[in-house]
């Protein structure tokens, strides 16, 4: 199956929208989920209605073996040419929290899993494209999401280093969303109020992310770049 994509964390939210938009382009989709089985089945059915192939694969990114099994299972069904590392966890933390295990979970899911999948992809694919989903918060030093931002910053540097290492056969880019969706425990009003403090003074849409993905796919002269789809928040 040509034009197949593996998208991590694709049961809902940004990952789901990316999967649907790629299906509209004719991509066969390998969905990944950790626990949202009902949501991933709904996403799978929507993708299948677009007359492309789709399968869902479960993996806990705190478990290295499950990350490896995910990739090996996906390539048995699909000729993966595009990897989108979207899965992440997002919680508040600070450097003074007396919790020494917190960073391990953030790094496992937000960085180590993309690191392993990139290695596997590079050894499997003769050519291809990797897109890492970051966060505009990587530009900030003062944050109430210390471990999260640290893990995403690590993924940012990995994006740049792997773009150089894997060229010319494999391109590696990233997208750093801003105020697109509210956190799961907040509503739209929350990010609408925050948007008043950024240059474009508005909330973005999921379409802003999917269009950024399409741009990176179509422009084959771009690697090692980060698109800040954030209304200028990173400034």
N, C-alpha and C positions, 0 to 999 in steps of 0.2 A: 504494500500500500504506500504509494508516494504521498508527499505532503501530509505527513502525520506529525502531530505535536503532543508532547507530554507536558501537562500543566499541573503543577503541584498546588494543593489547597484550592481545588477548583469546584468544590461542592456549592459554594455560594459567594456572594459579595464580588470583589474584583476578579477573582479567579474564574468564577462562573461566567461573567460577562466577556472575559477574554476568550474563554472556550467557545461561547456562542458566536462571537464575532469571527473567530477562525473557522468555525464550521460553515459560516456563511460564505467564506472564501474557498470552501471546498476541502478544508483540512479534515482528515480523520483525527479523532481526539482520544487520547489516553488521559482519563481523569484520575486524579489522586484525591483521596480523602482519608481522614484519620478516624473520625467518629460520627460525622454527619451523614449516615447512610441514607436516610429518607431524602435529604436535600440532594445528595449526589445522584440518586435514582431519578429524581425529578429533572435535574440538569441533563442527565444521560438521555432521557426520553425526548427532551426538547431538541437535543443535538441529532438524535436519530431521525426526527421529523424533518430534518434538513437534508436527508438522503446522503449522509456520510456515515462512516462507521464510528462506533464509540464503545469503549469499555471503561469500567471503573475499577480502580485498584486501591485496596486499603493498605496503609502503612503508617506506623507510629515512628515519627522522625526522632524520637528519643532513643530508638533502637537502630544501631548502625546496620545490622543484618537485614532489617525490614526495608531500609532505604535501598540497599543493594538488590534485594528481592523485587522491589517495586520496579526498578529499571529493567532487570532481567525478564520480568513478566511482561512488561510493556513491549519490549522489542521482539518478543515471540509473536505478538499480534500485529505490531505496527512497525513500519520502517521509519523510525523517528528521525526527523531532520530538524526539528525545532524543540528546544527545551525552555520552558518558562518556569523559573524558580519564584513562585509566588507565596507559598505557604509560610506563615509566620505566627508567632504569638506576640501579644501586645498587652502589657500590664505595667502598672506603675512600680517603680523601685528607686532606691537611692543608694549611694555609696555607703551610707552609714547604717543601712539595714543589717541586722545581725542574721543574715541568711546567706550562707556561703554556697548553697546549692542552686540558688536562683540563676546565677550566670550560666551554669552548665546547661540548664534547660533552654535558655534563650539562645545560647551558642549552638546547641544541638539542632534546633529547629530552624533558626534564622540564618545560620552560617554553615554548620558542618554538613547538613543534608545537601544544600546546594553544592558544597565543595565535593562531596562524594559523587553526586549525580553528574557534575561537570567532568570529573575524572572518567567516569564510566562512558559518558557521551563522547568525550575526546578519543577514547580508545575504540569505540564502536563505530563512530561516524567518520567517513572520509571527508565530508564537508558538512556544514550546517550552521546553525545560529542559536545562541543562548541569550535569553533576556532575563535579567534579574530584577525583581521588583523591590525597590528600596523605600525610602520615606524622606520627605523634605526635612524631617527632623535631624537628619545626619549632619546638617550644617550648623546645628546649635550645640554650644558647650554647656549651657545651663538648661537642665531638663529634669522633669519629675519621672522620666522613663529611662533611667540611667542604663540598666542592663539591656533594654531593648535597643536604644540608640547605639550603644557600643557594639552589639551584634550586627546591626545594620551597617554601621561604619566599616566593620570588618568585611562585610559582603561587598561594600563599595570598593574597597581597595583590592579585593579579590577580583572584582570585575575588571579593573584596569590591568592588573597583573596577568590575568588569564587571557585577556584580549591580545596582549603582546605575545604571550607564550604559545597560544593556539593558532595565531595567524600564520599563513594566509588561509588555511583550510576552513577554520571556524571563526565566525565573528561572535563577539561578546559585547553586549550593551546592557543598559539598565534604564529603568524609568523610576523616578522618585515622585510619587503622588503627594499631593497636599490635602486640602480640605475637599475630599470627594464624598466620603461616607462618614457618618458619625460613628464613634466607638459603639460597641454592642450595648453598652449600658447608658448611652446618651441618645438624644433625638436630634432632628434636623435643626431645630432652633439653636442648639449648642454650637454647631459649626457655623451657622449663619451669623451668630454674634462674633465668633472668632474671625470671620471673613472680613469684618469691618477694619481689621488691623493690617491686612495684607494689601499690596499695591493695587490689584485689580478689584478688590473689595466685593468679591462674590464667591459663592461656592462653585466648585467644579462639578463635572458630571462623569459618570462611568464612561460615556462616549469619549471624553477627553483622554482616558487611558487606552481604550481600544483603538482609537485613531493613532495614538503614539506607537502602539504595537505594530499596526499596519505600516506606518511610516518606516519604522526600523526594518521591517521585513522587506519592504519594496526597495529601499535604498541600500544597495549592496556595496556601497563605498564608505559605509560607516561602521566603525568598530571602536570599542573603548570609550563610548560616549554615554553620558547620563542626561536624560531628558527630565527636567524638573517640571512636571505637569502640576503646578502648584499656585498659579496666579501671581507668581513673583514672590511667594513667601520666603524662599531661600535667600532673597536679597536682604 
